[in-house]
Amino acid sequence: MQSTLVKKLFGSSHSPRFKRRGLLLDISRNRVPKMEWLYRFIDALEVLRFNELQLYAEHTFAYKEHSTVWNNASPMTAAEVCLIDDYCTGRGIELVANQNSFGHLERWLKHDRYRALAECPEGFIHPVSGKHKDPSTLYPNKESLDFIHSLYRELLPNFRSKKIHVGGDEPWELGKGRSQKAVNNDGKHAVYLDFMQSVFDLAKQQGCSAQFWADIILENPSLIKQLTKQVTPVIWGYDSDFPFDLHCLAIANGGFRGQFYVAPGAGNWNTFSGRLNVAEANIRNAAQSGYAHGASGLLLTAWGDNGHHPPYATLYPALILATAACWGTEISTFELEGAIDAVFYKDSESASSNGAALCKLGAIDAMLPQPALPNSFLHSAYFANDSELELLLKRTTTQRLEQVFTVLKEIEAEALDAEIQLSIELSLAAVERCLGRQLITKDYNRLLDRFKSIWLQSSRTGGLNESLQALKRQA
């Protein structure tokens, strides 16, 4: 069964559309996988012919001199990275180093020891979420570069790969604090590019070429030709109609045809069940545009924003879809369900129903209006305060919520993997809140206990309490 269904994904007589077929797995938003789980997961990636894996890191590598940052995070140690690198190599997968190096450094810059490196040491105003008391973006100067270089010198020797993803996305504060004068004089994008070119040089000094997120440079495409040609731009976008074609064309015309990645999303963050319809369209869109304009790789991204509450199983449908897209294969819903079972549940007693359940769960999101991207209605409803919930409920009806409740109960009645059951229970708790049916204390405590138990089957203790506290806020 496994060989037949998986063979369907790759066709029979053609090569893949992309030389590089990768997955980026977020290990910085509370959830760091256990080694045993990661080994099994890498086995599945081998079956699906992925040949690149990145473990997205902000603060979850155990740098020797920086325990203040990772002390409660259960980070990856150097020895563990070497073991993972060995395991990947034996399965034809390149483990590529990943260390964000400009923005998204809240977990570092909130500490007094590192705050002096920040663009806005006293915090900043985020354009969507408002006031943040802790900074997230480095001030682009020599001290920041020295700091990043010290991280690279310790991190990179643990990898066979001569590549590193240096991040560089969403430096929200740039020009709002200490670099304001430089940005006023030269422009935000010129200041950004100058710093990133220096980051690329740091990677080169360690014998590595750099991948980086292309979102900021794409705001001013005229600067693309100024990039050093030893880097790989990575175009990310996570909605079904993201303009991959426009951005791929700009990057290709800037001199990077054959040397850039497209990075769609798995649609399984800020949700309890996955956003399968969005993920499917997003992956297809990225693959088609990337292939048309000469992308060298497709990097599927699986983030864990706001506590990484959905179990890992919600990622599985998108992995199958990404494989099909990389090989230019069309698969039906029935074939998707079967491939999920064959790859991820081949040893499970309930294997024949898990794929179907994950696909049904992934369709729940489309039954309800979508709040601000990239979020699902039920996830937003669970964590909303009372006034936010009131606004959300104006966008749907009690009848529709009852329909969702019925579908969830039907899926729950099947014999399923424990992770899928947890996704159902979290989704049901959100629906119950929308319908004004608060969980009784006994059921609520049971849900929290189930969440902890399932988490610990695949993930380390670091970050668990933070994610649990977030779930408790809506008791």
N, C-alpha and C positions, 0 to 999 in steps of 0.2 A: 504493500500500500504506500509506504513512504517513498520508495524509489519512483513509483509511477507518478504520484502527484507532484513530487519535487521536480522530476524530469520535465513535466509540463511547464514549469516556470521558466526553464531555460531554452525551450524550443528544441529543435533537433539538428539544425544545420547552420546556425549562425553564431557569431561572436557577440559578446555583450556590447551595449552602446557605450559603456564607460570603462576605461582601463581601471579606474579606482572606484571601488564600491564599498562605502564606509558607513559606520555608525558612530555617532557621538552620543555617549551616555553620560548624563549629568550625575556627578558624584559630589556636588558642592551644596545642594539644597537639602541638607539633613541626612539624606539616605546614601550611605556608602555600602556597596554590596560585600557580602562575605566571599571569601575566596572560593569555597565549594560551589556556591551559586554561580559565580563568575565563570568557573571552568565549564560547568554544564552549558551556560549561555554561549560561551565561545564555541563549544561543540556545535550548537545550533547555527551559529553564524557560519561555521565551516560548511555545513550542509547547504546553506543558502548562498554559498560562494561569495560572501563578503571577504574582502581582502585588506580592510583597514578598520581599526578600532581606536577610538579616542575616548579617554575617560576625562570628561571636562572638569577642570580643577580651578578653583580660586584659592582655597585654603586647606585642601584635604590631602596634601602630601606632607609627610612628617619631616619638614625641614629641621635640621639639627638645632639651629639657633633660634627657632621661632615657635617654641612649644606654646607660648601664650596664645597664639592664633588657633592652633589645632588641638589644644589640650582635651577638649570635650567632643571632638569630632570623629573619633575612631578613624584616623587618616590611613591612607596607603603608605606603608613604609618603603624604603629603598629596596629592601630584600623582597618584599611582596611584588613590587613593580618588576623586578628581575624575573621572578617566577612567572608572572603573567606574560611577560615578554617571551620567555622560553615557550610557554604553552601556546601562545599565538603563533610563534614562528613555526612550531611543529605542525600547525594546521593551515599554513599558507596565508596567515593574517599578519599584517604589519601593525604593531602597537605604536601609535604616534603620540609623542608627548603633547600635553595640552596644559598651558598655564596662562590664564588671562593676565594681561600685562599693561593695562591702561585703566579701563573702567571696570565695574563690577568687583571692586576690591573692598566692599563694605566690611567683610570679616577681618580684614587687616586694619583698615584705617580707623575703625572705631576704637582701637586701643591707643592709649596715650603714646606708646613707644613709636607708633607709625603715623600718628595724626599729622606730624609736621611734613609728611610727604604729600599731603592732600592738596588738591586744588582749592577746596572750600573746607578748611579744618573745622569750622563750626556748623557744618551741615549745609543743606541746600534745599531748594524747592524743585521737586520733580514735576515735570509738565503734566503728568497724569495723576499721580498719587499724592501730590502736595508735599508738605514739609517733611524732610528727613533730618533727624538730628545728627546722624552719622554720615560722613562723606563716603563717596564711592569711587572717585576718580583721582588718579595721580596728578600732581602738578608737573607739567612736562619740563623737567630740568635735569641737570646732571645727577643730582642726588637720587632722583627717581630712577634714572637709568642705571646708576650703580647698584641700587636695590634690586632691580630686575635682573641685572647681570649676575648678582650673587645667587639668585634663585636658579638661573639657568645652569650655572657652574655645578650646582649640587644635583639638580634634577636630571639633566640630559645624559650623563654617563650611565644611567640605569637602563637606557633604551638602545637597542641595535639600530633603530631607525635614525636616519639623518634628517628628519623632519620634525618641526614643532609648530603647533597651532598657538599663536601668540594672542589670539583674541582681538581686542581693540574696538569692540562694538560699544555703542551707547555710552560714550563718555559724557554723561548728562551735564556735568558742571563746567566743562571746558569753556573758558571765556567768561565765566560767571564769578570768578574769584581771582586768584593770584595771577592768572594769565590774561586778565581782561585787557591790559594795555597792549600786549602782543597781538591779541585777537583783533582789537580795534585797529591796530596799525596794519596787520598783514592779512587778516581774515581767519576765521575759525579753521577752515579746511587746510590752509597753508600751515598753520601751527600744528594741526593734527598730523599732517603728512610728514612734517619735519621730525616730530617725535617718533612716529612709527618707523620712518626710515632708519632712525637710530636704533630702535628695537630690532629691526631686521638685521642690522649690523651686529648686534649682540649675539643673535642666533648664529650668524655666519662665523663669528669668532669661535663658536663652539662646534663648528663644522656642520651646522644644520641650515637648511633652507626653511623659510617661514611660510606658513599659511596664516591668513588673517581675514577677519570679517570685513566685507566690502561695503557695509551700509553707509558709512560716513563718506568714503571716497565717491560713492555713487550719487551723493548729493551735489557733487561738483565734478561731473565726468571729465571735464577738461584736464583734471589733474592726473587722470589714470596713466597717461603717457609718461608722467614724471616718476612713476613707481620704478624701483629697481626690478629688472626682469628675472631676478632670482626668487621672486615670491609667487605665491599662489593665492589670488583673491577667492574668497568663498562668499557666494551670493546667497543670503538667507532670506526666507519669507515663508509665512506659515498659514496664510489664508488661501482659500480655494482660487481666488482670482488675483493673487499676487502677480505683479507685472514682470515675471521672470524673463519673458521674451525681450522686453525693452532693456533690462539690465544686462542680460547676456550679450546682447548686441553691443552695448556700450563697452563692456569689458573686452569683448573680442576685437572690436575696432580700436581699442586702446593698446593693442599689441599683445593680448593674452589669449588669443585663440589657441586651443589645445593645452592651456595652462591655467584653468580655473575650475572651481567646483560649483555645483548648485546644491543648496542645502534646504530641502523641504522639512516639514515637521511631522512627527509621528502622531500629533494631535492628542496626546495622552497626558497633558499637564493641565492644571486648572480644571480638572474634570475628575469624576470618580469612575467613569465607564469608558472613556475614550470618545473622540469625535470622529467617527470612522468616515462619514461622508466628506467632511472637510479634509481629512488626511488623504483620502483616496484622490480627490480632485487636485489637492496641493502637490502630491507626489507625481501624479501624471503630468501636471502642468510643468513642474520643474524638469522632469526627465525629457519631455518633448522639446522644451526651449533649450535646455542644455545640449541635447544631442544636435539640434539644428544649428547651434552656433559654436560647436566644437569644444564643449566642456570636457575636461579630462576625468572628472569624477562627480559622483553623487554622494553626498554625505547626509544621511538621514539623522535628524536631531531628535533626541528624547530628553526633554527638560524635566525639571522637578520643582518648578516655581511654587513658592508659598507653602513649603512643607512636604512636598513629594508624597501626597496622601494616596494617590491611586497605586495599586499593586503593579508589579512588573508585567503581569499578564496582559494589561491593557496595551502594552507595546507590541505584542505578537502580531496582530493583524497588519500593522503598518510595516513590519519587517518583511512579511510575505509580499505585500503590495510593492515595496521598494525593490525587492528582488525581481518581481515581474517587470517593473518599469525599467530596470537596468538592462533587461534582456529583450525589451520591446514585446513582451507577452501580454495578452489580454486574458484575464481569468474571471470566471463567473463567481457569484457569491458562494455557490455550492463548492466550487473548487477551492476558494479561499478558506472556507470552513474546514475542508478536508486537509488542506496543506497545514493549517494551524495544528490540527490534531496529529498529523504525521510527523511534524518537526518538533513540536514542543510537548506533546503528551503521548508519545509512542509507548511509554511504559505505564501509563495511567489506566486504572480500571474504568474510568469514566471518559476515556479519550474521545470516544465517538460523539460526545455531546459538548465538549468544551469549546471547540471552534465555532459551532453554531451559537452557543451562548455568548461568546465574546463579540460576534458579529451583531447579534440582536442587541446586546448592551451598547455597542458602538453606535447603533441607530437611534438610541433614546434621545441623544442630544438634538437630533434633527426634528424631533416632535415638539420642541419648545423653542421660543425665540432666543437668539444668542445675544447676551450682553456685550459689553466692550470686549474686543478681541484681545488675546485668544482665550476665552473663558466659556464654560458651559453654564447653562441656566441653573442646574441643580447644585453645582459646586458653588456658584455665587450665592445662591439662596441659603445654603447651609451656613456660610461664613458671614452673611450680611447682618448688619445691625437692624433693629426694628424699622427704622425709617427707610433704609436701603431695601429691605425686604418688601415694604409696602409699595415702593416704586417698581420693583421687579414684578410683583403680582399684577400690576396694572397692565402688563404686557401679555398676559395669558388669561385663561379661564379655569374655573374649578373643574369643569367638564374635561378639559384637556389634561389637567393634573391627575384626575381620577383615571383617565385612560393610561397615562404613564404608569401610575401605581399598579394597574391591572397587568400591564405588560411585564413589569418588574416581578410581580408575584408569579406570573407564568414561567418566567425564566428561573426563578428561585426554586420552583417545584421540581426541576430536573436534577439529576445527580451530577454534581459539578465539583471542580477543583476548588479548594478552600480560598484561593485568591479571588476567584470569580465570585464566590459567595460573599466575600467581604465587599467587593465593588457593588454588589446588589444591595447589601445592607446599608452602606453609606448613602447610596442613591435613594433608597426607601426612607432613610432618616431625613433626607433633604425634602422629599415629597411630603412627608408627614408634617414637617415644619411649615411648608407652604399651605397645607390644608388646615393648619391650626391644631394639629394633633401632636402635642408634645410627647416625646418618649417618656414612659415612666422610668423612675430611677433605676430599677432593676435591669430593664432592657438597655438603657443608656450605658450603664456600667459594663454590661455584657459586650456591647459594641466596642467600647474602649479596650476591653480585655482582648477581644478578637483582633482588633487592629494591632495591638502590641504583639500578640502571638504570631500573627501572619508576618509582620515586619521582621521579627527575629528569625524567621525561617530562612530569609534571603539576605537580610541586611544587618549591619552592626548596630551596637547600642548608641553610638554617637548620633546626636540629632533626634533620637526617638522621643525624648521628653519634650523637646520643642514642638515637634509635630503633634504629639498628644495634647499638649497645652492648647494648641490652636483648635483642635477638635472639641476640647472642653469648654471653650469660650461660649459656645452656643448651647450649653446644657439647658 
